[in-house]
Amino acid sequence: MDETTIPVLGKAIASIGDVTPTTEFLVNIFAVMISILAVVIWIKLYRKLYTKGMKESRAWTWLFIGVLGILLFNISSIYLIFSSDPVVQLMSVVGRTIVAISMTVGAYLLYSPMEEGKKYEFVPIKAVAEKRSYAKIRHRLDEGKTYLVNEERPTKSNEIFVDLVTHGINGLYITRQNPEQIRKAYDLERTPIIWLTREKTEEKSIEPTDLVELSHTMKEFIKEVGESVIMLDGLEYLIVQNGYKELLQFMQSLKDSISMSSSRLVVPLDPSTIDTQQLHLLKREMNVLKTEI
């Protein structure tokens, strides 16, 4: 490299930092637009999130505040291009501070449950075909549909489920009952069964308040297996454990996943366990299946 090259390189490097106010203004405008888009997307995401408890709900709120802080910081940067007003400078400092605090607190609240051994995961389910029956199939349910069966005990629902899984359709049984009792009662030797319980057990199980894990488990099963049928026995129990509003949101999301798949969902429900308005809302989300079919 000769002596004449060095000054040229020096000028080129110096020109990189020589940004005009107009260019800086346009860059900041672009940053603000991106920040507004982030806020909109975050609001849509937040409305679809399932939260397992107050701590997780607060975590997402703090992270959202961080997104708003970024927007505030970007807006203040535009003013700083043309003004040295101490108020504007303070606004920028406040924006950066909000981002730092909210992101730190939100991350801590969101991931601290992992220190207690609670991880965000789903129960892996391996689909295994049940022994095939040579009798004629009695119940045909449309793919992509969610069915509500009004009955005090899941007699007809179990009849439908067993009929389908013994005619070449993979099944997943989710229940409040001990899986061993279900296997013996309906001769289900291979069909995977998930127990909704807080107790530690050798059976595959999910805590009834963990709608996130339950949702992920069911959706992963639907995605991996293809044509299938899922029995969700224990809706009344889930309502008691989580509240009606949370359960309705869970069912609405699950219905959307079912509708885009080759699966079917059968949900028995004793109508006397919930009030009329709650029952009507559930009926609007599902196809009501008469017990005499």
C-alpha positions as CSV (number, residue, x, y, z in Angstrom):
1,M,0.0,0.0,0.0
2,D,1.6,3.3,-1.1
3,E,1.5,6.7,0.7
4,T,-1.2,8.1,-1.6
5,T,-3.6,5.3,-0.7
6,I,-3.7,6.0,3.0
7,P,-5.4,9.5,2.8
8,V,-8.0,8.2,0.4
9,L,-8.9,5.4,2.8
10,G,-9.1,7.8,5.6
11,K,-11.5,10.0,3.8
12,A,-13.7,7.0,2.9
13,I,-13.8,5.9,6.5
14,A,-14.6,9.4,7.7
15,S,-17.4,9.7,5.1
16,I,-19.2,6.7,6.6
17,G,-19.9,8.7,9.7
18,D,-20.9,11.8,7.8
19,V,-24.6,11.4,7.9
20,T,-26.9,14.3,6.9
21,P,-29.8,15.3,9.2
22,T,-32.2,14.3,6.3
23,T,-30.8,10.8,6.1
24,E,-30.8,10.4,9.9
25,F,-34.4,11.7,9.9
26,L,-35.5,9.1,7.3
27,V,-33.8,6.3,9.1
28,N,-35.5,7.2,12.4
29,I,-38.9,7.5,10.6
30,F,-38.3,4.0,9.3
31,A,-37.5,2.8,12.9
32,V,-40.7,4.4,14.2
33,M,-42.8,2.6,11.5
34,I,-41.1,-0.7,12.4
35,S,-41.8,0.0,16.1
36,I,-45.5,0.7,15.5
37,L,-45.7,-2.5,13.4
38,A,-44.1,-4.4,16.4
39,V,-46.7,-2.9,18.8
40,V,-49.6,-4.0,16.5
41,I,-48.2,-7.5,16.0
42,W,-47.6,-7.8,19.8
43,I,-51.2,-6.9,20.6
44,K,-52.5,-9.5,18.2
45,L,-50.1,-12.1,19.7
46,Y,-50.9,-11.2,23.3
47,R,-54.6,-11.8,22.6
48,K,-53.9,-15.3,21.5
49,L,-51.5,-16.3,24.3
50,Y,-52.5,-18.7,27.0
51,T,-51.1,-17.9,30.4
52,K,-50.7,-20.5,33.1
53,G,-50.8,-18.1,35.9
54,M,-50.5,-14.5,37.1
55,K,-46.7,-14.5,36.9
56,E,-46.6,-15.4,33.3
57,S,-49.4,-12.9,32.5
58,R,-47.4,-10.1,34.1
59,A,-44.3,-11.2,32.2
60,W,-45.9,-10.7,28.8
61,T,-47.3,-7.4,30.0
62,W,-43.8,-6.2,31.0
63,L,-42.4,-7.3,27.6
64,F,-45.1,-5.4,25.8
65,I,-44.2,-2.3,27.9
66,G,-40.6,-2.8,26.5
67,V,-42.0,-2.7,22.9
68,L,-43.8,0.6,23.8
69,G,-40.5,1.9,25.3
70,I,-38.7,1.2,22.0
71,L,-41.4,3.1,20.1
72,L,-41.0,6.1,22.6
73,F,-37.2,6.0,22.2
74,N,-37.4,6.0,18.4
75,I,-39.8,8.9,18.4
76,S,-37.6,10.9,20.7
77,S,-34.6,10.2,18.4
78,I,-36.4,12.1,15.6
79,Y,-36.8,15.2,17.8
80,L,-33.2,15.1,18.9
81,I,-32.0,15.5,15.3
82,F,-33.5,19.0,15.2
83,S,-33.6,20.0,18.9
84,S,-31.4,19.9,22.0
85,D,-34.3,20.5,24.3
86,P,-33.6,18.9,27.7
87,V,-37.2,17.6,27.8
88,V,-36.6,15.7,24.5
89,Q,-33.3,14.3,25.8
90,L,-35.0,13.2,29.0
91,M,-37.7,11.5,26.9
92,S,-35.0,9.5,25.1
93,V,-33.4,8.5,28.4
94,V,-36.7,7.4,29.8
95,G,-37.4,5.4,26.7
96,R,-34.1,3.5,27.0
97,T,-34.7,3.0,30.7
98,I,-38.2,1.6,30.2
99,V,-36.9,-0.9,27.6
100,A,-34.1,-2.1,29.9
101,I,-36.3,-2.5,33.0
102,S,-39.3,-4.1,31.2
103,M,-37.3,-6.5,29.2
104,T,-35.4,-7.7,32.2
105,V,-38.4,-8.1,34.5
106,G,-40.5,-9.7,31.7
107,A,-37.8,-12.2,30.9
108,Y,-37.3,-13.1,34.6
109,L,-41.0,-13.6,35.2
110,L,-41.4,-15.6,32.0
111,Y,-38.6,-18.0,32.6
112,S,-38.4,-18.2,36.3
113,P,-40.9,-21.1,36.5
114,M,-38.2,-23.2,34.7
115,E,-36.1,-23.0,37.9
116,E,-38.9,-24.8,39.6
117,G,-38.8,-27.6,37.1
118,K,-41.8,-26.4,35.0
119,K,-40.8,-26.3,31.4
120,Y,-42.9,-25.2,28.4
121,E,-43.3,-28.5,26.5
122,F,-45.8,-31.0,25.2
123,V,-46.3,-34.6,26.0
124,P,-44.9,-36.7,23.0
125,I,-47.6,-39.0,21.7
126,K,-46.9,-41.9,19.5
127,A,-49.9,-42.9,17.4
128,V,-50.5,-46.7,17.5
129,A,-53.4,-48.2,15.6
130,E,-55.9,-50.1,17.7
131,K,-56.9,-53.7,16.9
132,R,-59.2,-53.6,13.9
133,S,-62.8,-54.6,14.2
134,Y,-64.4,-56.5,11.4
135,A,-67.9,-55.3,12.3
136,K,-69.4,-52.6,10.1
137,I,-68.5,-49.1,11.3
138,R,-71.5,-47.4,12.9
139,H,-70.4,-43.8,13.4
140,R,-69.0,-41.6,10.7
141,L,-67.8,-38.1,11.8
142,D,-66.6,-35.5,9.3
143,E,-63.0,-34.6,9.3
144,G,-62.1,-31.1,10.6
145,K,-65.1,-31.0,12.9
146,T,-65.4,-30.5,16.6
147,Y,-68.4,-32.4,18.2
148,L,-70.1,-31.6,21.5
149,V,-72.1,-34.6,23.0
150,N,-74.7,-33.6,25.6
151,E,-74.7,-36.5,28.1
152,E,-74.3,-36.9,31.9
153,R,-71.8,-39.7,31.4
154,P,-69.7,-40.2,28.3
155,T,-71.4,-43.4,27.2
156,K,-72.2,-42.4,23.6
157,S,-69.0,-40.5,23.2
158,N,-66.9,-43.5,24.2
159,E,-69.0,-45.7,21.8
160,I,-68.2,-43.3,19.0
161,F,-64.5,-43.1,19.8
162,V,-64.0,-46.8,20.1
163,D,-65.9,-47.4,16.9
164,L,-63.6,-45.0,15.0
165,V,-60.3,-46.2,16.5
166,T,-61.2,-49.9,15.8
167,H,-61.8,-49.0,12.1
168,G,-58.4,-47.7,11.1
169,I,-58.4,-44.2,12.6
170,N,-55.7,-43.3,15.1
171,G,-57.0,-42.0,18.4
172,L,-55.9,-40.0,21.4
173,Y,-58.0,-40.2,24.6
174,I,-57.7,-37.4,27.2
175,T,-59.5,-38.1,30.4
176,R,-60.1,-37.2,34.1
177,Q,-60.3,-40.9,34.8
178,N,-57.5,-43.4,35.5
179,P,-56.2,-44.6,32.1
180,E,-56.1,-48.2,33.3
181,Q,-59.8,-48.1,34.0
182,I,-60.5,-46.8,30.5
183,R,-58.4,-49.5,28.9
184,K,-60.2,-52.2,30.7
185,A,-63.7,-50.7,30.2
186,Y,-63.3,-50.2,26.5
187,D,-60.6,-52.8,25.6
188,L,-58.2,-50.1,24.3
189,E,-54.8,-51.8,24.3
190,R,-52.8,-49.5,22.1
191,T,-54.5,-46.1,22.0
192,P,-52.5,-43.5,23.9
193,I,-54.3,-42.0,26.9
194,I,-53.5,-38.8,28.8
195,W,-54.6,-38.4,32.4
196,L,-55.6,-35.0,33.6
197,T,-54.2,-35.0,37.1
198,R,-52.0,-33.1,39.4
199,E,-50.6,-36.3,40.9
200,K,-47.3,-37.8,39.8
201,T,-47.9,-41.0,37.9
202,E,-46.2,-43.4,35.5
203,E,-49.0,-42.7,33.0
204,K,-48.8,-39.9,30.5
205,S,-50.3,-37.0,32.3
206,I,-50.9,-33.2,32.1
207,E,-51.9,-30.9,35.0
208,P,-55.5,-29.7,34.5
209,T,-54.4,-26.0,34.9
210,D,-51.7,-26.3,32.2
211,L,-53.8,-25.5,29.1
212,V,-50.7,-24.5,27.2
213,E,-49.2,-28.0,27.5
214,L,-52.5,-29.6,26.8
215,S,-53.1,-27.5,23.7
216,H,-49.6,-28.1,22.3
217,T,-49.9,-31.8,22.9
218,M,-53.2,-32.1,21.0
219,K,-52.0,-29.9,18.2
220,E,-48.7,-31.8,17.8
221,F,-50.7,-35.0,17.7
222,I,-53.0,-33.6,15.0
223,K,-50.0,-32.4,13.0
224,E,-48.0,-35.6,13.2
225,V,-50.8,-38.2,12.8
226,G,-53.0,-36.8,10.1
227,E,-56.4,-38.5,10.1
228,S,-57.4,-39.1,13.7
229,V,-59.9,-38.7,16.4
230,I,-59.4,-37.1,19.8
231,M,-61.7,-37.7,22.8
232,L,-61.6,-34.9,25.4
233,D,-63.4,-36.3,28.5
234,G,-63.3,-33.9,31.5
235,L,-64.5,-30.5,30.1
236,E,-66.4,-29.8,33.4
237,Y,-63.2,-30.5,35.3
238,L,-61.1,-28.2,33.1
239,I,-63.7,-25.4,33.6
240,V,-63.5,-25.7,37.4
241,Q,-59.7,-25.7,37.3
242,N,-59.2,-22.8,34.9
243,G,-62.4,-20.8,34.7
244,Y,-64.9,-20.7,31.9
245,K,-63.4,-17.8,30.0
246,E,-60.0,-19.5,29.7
247,L,-61.5,-22.8,28.8
248,L,-63.6,-21.2,26.0
249,Q,-60.6,-19.5,24.6
250,F,-58.8,-22.9,24.7
251,M,-61.6,-24.6,22.8
252,Q,-61.8,-21.8,20.2
253,S,-58.1,-22.2,19.4
254,L,-58.4,-25.9,19.4
255,K,-61.4,-25.8,17.0
256,D,-59.3,-23.8,14.5
257,S,-56.5,-26.4,14.6
258,I,-59.0,-29.2,14.1
259,S,-60.8,-27.4,11.2
260,M,-57.5,-27.2,9.3
261,S,-56.7,-30.9,9.8
262,S,-58.0,-34.4,9.0
263,S,-58.9,-34.9,12.7
264,R,-62.1,-34.9,14.7
265,L,-62.7,-33.9,18.3
266,V,-65.3,-35.5,20.5
267,V,-66.2,-33.6,23.7
268,P,-68.8,-35.1,26.1
269,L,-70.4,-32.6,28.5
270,D,-73.1,-32.7,31.1
271,P,-75.2,-29.6,30.3
272,S,-76.4,-29.4,33.9
273,T,-72.9,-28.5,35.1
274,I,-72.8,-25.1,33.4
275,D,-75.3,-22.2,33.0
276,T,-77.4,-21.7,29.9
277,Q,-75.3,-18.8,28.5
278,Q,-72.1,-20.8,28.8
279,L,-73.6,-23.8,27.2
280,H,-74.9,-21.7,24.2
281,L,-71.4,-20.2,23.7
282,L,-69.9,-23.7,23.6
283,K,-72.6,-24.9,21.2
284,R,-71.7,-22.0,18.9
285,E,-68.1,-23.2,18.7
286,M,-69.0,-26.9,18.1
287,N,-71.3,-29.2,16.3
288,V,-73.9,-30.6,18.8
289,L,-74.1,-34.4,18.4
290,K,-77.3,-36.0,19.5
291,T,-76.8,-39.0,21.8
292,E,-79.3,-41.2,19.9
293,I,-77.2,-41.3,16.7
